[in-house]
Amino acid sequence: MDGTSRSSIKPGIKVSIVLKEDQRSGRRTLGIVRDILTNSRTHPHGIKVRLESGEVGRVQEILE
């Protein structure tokens, strides 16, 4: 499942995100969602979240 819809993302789920510094390479980071930072219902580049590790990026894929 992709991460462009806010309704499909909840705190506690496992996701892969792209960090701001990795946008060019497309390198993904795995983690558990702590906070949802995007207020709009959808975003074409992915909903921005903060992981439990503190890293912030846009959701590319929902893994659970």
Secondary structure as a PSIPRED ss2 file (coil, helix, strand):
# PSIPRED VFORMAT (PSIPRED V4.0)

   1 M C   1.000  0.000  0.000
   2 D C   1.000  0.000  0.000
   3 G C   1.000  0.000  0.000
   4 T C   1.000  0.000  0.000
   5 S E   0.000  0.000  1.000
   6 R H   0.000  1.000  0.000
   7 S H   0.000  1.000  0.000
   8 S H   0.000  1.000  0.000
   9 I C   1.000  0.000  0.000
  10 K C   1.000  0.000  0.000
  11 P C   1.000  0.000  0.000
  12 G C   1.000  0.000  0.000
  13 I C   1.000  0.000  0.000
  14 K E   0.000  0.000  1.000
  15 V E   0.000  0.000  1.000
  16 S E   0.000  0.000  1.000
  17 I E   0.000  0.000  1.000
  18 V E   0.000  0.000  1.000
  19 L E   0.000  0.000  1.000
  20 K H   0.000  1.000  0.000
  21 E H   0.000  1.000  0.000
  22 D H   0.000  1.000  0.000
  23 Q C   1.000  0.000  0.000
  24 R C   1.000  0.000  0.000
  25 S C   1.000  0.000  0.000
  26 G C   1.000  0.000  0.000
  27 R C   1.000  0.000  0.000
  28 R E   0.000  0.000  1.000
  29 T E   0.000  0.000  1.000
  30 L E   0.000  0.000  1.000
  31 G E   0.000  0.000  1.000
  32 I E   0.000  0.000  1.000
  33 V E   0.000  0.000  1.000
  34 R E   0.000  0.000  1.000
  35 D E   0.000  0.000  1.000
  36 I E   0.000  0.000  1.000
  37 L C   1.000  0.000  0.000
  38 T C   1.000  0.000  0.000
  39 N C   1.000  0.000  0.000
  40 S C   1.000  0.000  0.000
  41 R C   1.000  0.000  0.000
  42 T E   0.000  0.000  1.000
  43 H C   1.000  0.000  0.000
  44 P C   1.000  0.000  0.000
  45 H C   1.000  0.000  0.000
  46 G C   1.000  0.000  0.000
  47 I C   1.000  0.000  0.000
  48 K E   0.000  0.000  1.000
  49 V E   0.000  0.000  1.000
  50 R E   0.000  0.000  1.000
  51 L E   0.000  0.000  1.000
  52 E C   1.000  0.000  0.000
  53 S C   1.000  0.000  0.000
  54 G C   1.000  0.000  0.000
  55 E C   1.000  0.000  0.000
  56 V E   0.000  0.000  1.000
  57 G E   0.000  0.000  1.000
  58 R E   0.000  0.000  1.000
  59 V E   0.000  0.000  1.000
  60 Q E   0.000  0.000  1.000
  61 E E   0.000  0.000  1.000
  62 I E   0.000  0.000  1.000
  63 L C   1.000  0.000  0.000
  64 E C   1.000  0.000  0.000
